[in-house]
Amino acid sequence: MTKALSNLAAAGLVRMSGHDVLLTAEGERAASATLERHRLFERLLVEAGVDARTASAEACRMEHCLSEDSFRRLADRLAPETGAA
């Protein structure tokens, strides 16, 4: 098992079953939250004129930078304009 998978397992986000890696319920919630963040940032960047490939790569980094509270406030603030939240 890789260090990253070991860390995810220790955090209770995944479990191993043979060679399979399965998300736990908490892992599903974390994955959904990360995807929501990614989609918001990607959409904002594309709407600002950034090409789709660059927007996706940069959203991938941005999704990890904000606290949950800051992200929620930003998403709520932008919801009418972007369809977020």
WOWO-V359455 format. One record per pair of residues at least 24 apart in sequence whose ideal C-beta (glycine too) atoms are under 8 Angstrom apart, sorted by sequence separation. I is the first residue (numbers start at 1). J is the second residue. D is the distance in Angstrom with one decimal. If there is no record, write none. Layout:
i:I j:J d:D
i:I j:J d:D
This chain:
i:37 j:62 d:7.5
i:38 j:63 d:4.6
i:37 j:63 d:3.8
i:37 j:64 d:8.0
i:34 j:63 d:5.7
i:37 j:66 d:7.5
i:34 j:64 d:7.8
i:40 j:71 d:7.9
i:37 j:71 d:5.9
i:40 j:74 d:7.8
i:44 j:78 d:7.3
i:33 j:68 d:7.7
i:40 j:75 d:5.8
i:47 j:82 d:7.2
i:40 j:78 d:7.4
i:44 j:82 d:6.5
i:36 j:75 d:7.8
i:43 j:82 d:5.7
i:43 j:83 d:7.9
i:43 j:84 d:7.4
i:40 j:82 d:6.9
i:40 j:84 d:4.8
